[in-house]
Amino acid sequence: MFNSQRYRILVLLKPPKLQPLLPLPFYLKLKFCTTTSQSESEPDSITVSYLVNNAGFSPESALKASKRVCLKTPEKPDSVFTFFRNHGFSDSNIRDIVKKEPWLLSSDPHNSVLPKFTFFLSKGASPSDIPRMLTANPRILQRSLENYIIPRYDLLKRFLKSDKVTLSCMIRHTFALSYNVSIANIKLMIDYGVCDLGIARLLLTRPTILASTNLLKTLEEVKDFGFDPSKSTFAVAMVAWKGVSKIRWNEKVDVFKKWGWSDETILRAFRREPNVMLISSDKIKLVMSFWVNHLGWDALALTKGPRIIGYSLERRIIPRASVVQFLLKKGLRKKNASLVSPFLMTEKLFLDKFIKCFKEESSDLLKLYEEKLNLAYTRENSGMSIPK
């Protein structure tokens, strides 16, 4: 256990998983039938028949939906199908949408839906983007363009900068326009001092965090680790802290400890590279075993470059380690030189500093390096690669 409150949090206080958010208020849940002769509890046979035969509803779901929409003739819903087909929606797309939003079958899509299509197209969405986005998130069609969609779009674009990235986020992560709490949490992070780049990272990589009902607690816990909200690593730490269960988190802490890392060392490595806690326990064991048992190097050296643990063992660590070992054996590299720097630099820089600069040995070094790389790709192509 850590000796201070900060250290205890790292191991013990992984926040519990939360129940899903309460749904948004549901608009337009009303009957479109204006007659009063039919009892509220009596099924509308015309509506049920259309929903089953034309819209792909099961009899049970059609009965439920008939309480929200009443169809007197097939002309109106047929015109809705035609409207969506004319805008690139397949019949399967349309059925998926009306199953979630049956009120559309009694709507005037030219007035209620077309302006939203036009808005997204004006922001650079392609005709094929619209069906994908709205099939995944048809609830957006309920929302006011001026009072709901545009303000949320503008808020997202503040962080994502371009229309293309903003649209991509909305298409891939339909939550973006679905939960009021997500918008409230974005504003909370702004007030907390989280930088725009950090918020953008969450929007693009782990948007579910923004739907959390205890986000303030998460912000305070991550700050207690020593992360600065104004730095982009704060958001990376949030992803690690919220993305790993308490059991998995403690498993990884135990693995590190078995290789000689202390609580303080683990925290220091986490601060340096928050993604280290997103690496699987098996991958950590694999890299540590190779580093210590095969190379004979100190496991604590990796605390200065914990990112290495996440690199491919076969395509990066083994080939570069072979070169470094060669240089050490030949006395061409000081024994007290950094062990981690060769693994952290770019491919070009590594070739320049560890292979090409040694004129007499460069051909042997390059051959050794390429042999290890080729072996890695051969194993990958044959399905024998080491698990990542």
WOHU-V432067 format. One record per residue. SS is DSSP state (h for helix, s for strand, l for the rest). PHI is phi in whole degrees, -180 to 180 (none if undefined). Layout:
# WOHU-V432067
ss: <SS	SS>
phi: <PHI	PHI>
This chain:
# WOHU-V432067
ss: <l	l	l	l	h	h	h	h	h	h	h	h	l	l	l	l	l	l	l	l	l	l	l	l	l	l	l	l	l	l	l	l	l	l	l	l	l	l	l	l	l	l	l	l	h	h	h	h	h	h	h	h	h	l	l	l	l	l	h	h	h	h	h	h	h	l	l	l	l	l	l	l	l	h	h	h	h	h	h	h	h	h	h	h	h	h	l	l	l	l	h	h	h	h	h	h	h	h	h	h	l	h	h	h	h	h	l	l	h	h	h	h	l	h	h	h	h	h	h	h	h	h	l	l	l	l	h	h	h	h	h	h	h	h	h	h	l	h	h	h	h	h	l	l	h	h	h	h	h	h	h	h	h	h	h	h	h	h	h	h	l	l	h	h	h	h	h	h	h	h	h	h	l	h	h	h	h	l	l	h	h	h	h	h	h	h	h	h	h	h	h	h	l	l	l	h	h	h	h	h	h	h	h	h	h	l	h	h	h	h	h	l	l	l	h	h	h	h	h	h	h	h	h	h	l	l	l	l	l	l	l	l	h	h	h	h	h	h	h	h	h	h	h	l	l	h	h	h	h	h	h	h	h	h	h	h	h	h	l	l	l	l	h	h	h	h	h	h	h	h	h	h	l	h	h	h	h	h	l	l	h	h	h	h	h	h	h	h	h	h	h	h	h	h	l	l	l	l	h	h	h	h	h	h	l	h	h	h	h	h	l	l	h	h	h	h	h	h	h	h	h	h	h	h	h	h	h	h	h	l	l	l	l	l	l	l	l	l	l	l	h	h	h	h	l	l	h	h	h	h	h	h	h	h	h	h	l	l	l	l	l	h	h	h	h	h	h	h	h	h	h	h	h	h	h	h	h	h	h	h	h	l	l	l	l	l	l	l>
phi: <none	-74	-81	-107	-59	-61	-72	-62	-62	-56	-97	-104	-100	-63	-62	-69	-66	-100	-71	-58	-65	-65	-68	-68	-55	-98	-93	65	-83	-143	-84	-95	-84	-102	-78	-115	-77	-91	-66	-59	-89	-87	-63	-91	-64	-66	-63	-61	-62	-67	-63	-74	-82	-115	-109	79	-76	-77	-55	-67	-69	-65	-62	-66	-68	-66	-82	-110	-149	-126	-106	-90	-141	-80	-61	-63	-64	-62	-67	-67	-57	-63	-58	-67	-60	-67	-109	92	-86	-78	-61	-65	-57	-64	-64	-61	-70	-73	-65	-86	-132	-63	-59	-60	-66	-114	-96	-105	-63	-65	-95	-97	-113	-56	-59	-73	-59	-61	-62	-66	-65	-68	-93	105	-66	-87	-56	-80	-69	-59	-59	-64	-68	-81	-68	-74	-141	-69	-60	-61	-70	-75	-83	-69	-65	-74	-96	-127	-67	-63	-60	-71	-62	-64	-66	-64	-66	-55	-93	-92	74	-110	-63	-61	-70	-63	-64	-61	-62	-68	-73	-80	-124	-66	-59	-54	-114	-105	-119	-62	-65	-63	-66	-63	-71	-62	-66	-63	-67	-60	-65	-78	98	-68	-71	-58	-63	-67	-65	-60	-61	-65	-59	-89	-113	-145	-66	-62	-60	-72	-94	-70	-90	-125	-62	-59	-62	-63	-59	-70	-66	-66	-64	-67	-71	108	-86	-93	-56	-78	-102	-66	-66	-61	-68	-63	-65	-61	-62	-66	-67	-87	-90	-118	-67	-58	-64	-65	-59	-67	-60	-68	-59	-64	-62	-60	-65	-65	-100	95	-81	-88	-57	-66	-65	-62	-63	-64	-67	-64	-65	-72	-145	-57	-65	-61	-84	-96	-78	-66	-60	-64	-67	-60	-61	-62	-69	-60	-63	-65	-64	-88	-79	-89	-86	77	-100	-75	-61	-68	-61	-69	-68	-86	-151	-61	-60	-57	-60	-85	-74	-65	-65	-79	-91	-130	-68	-64	-62	-71	-63	-62	-67	-62	-62	-59	-66	-66	-66	-84	72	-94	-139	-63	-66	-95	-70	-58	-82	-91	-59	-62	-89	-92	-78	-66	-60	-62	-65	-63	-62	-68	-88	-118	-131	-68	-74	-97	-56	-70	-99	-59	-66	-67	-63	-65	-63	-61	-63	-70	-61	-67	-65	-62	-63	-63	-69	-64	-65	-63	-66	-93	76	-111	-68	-68	-55	-83>
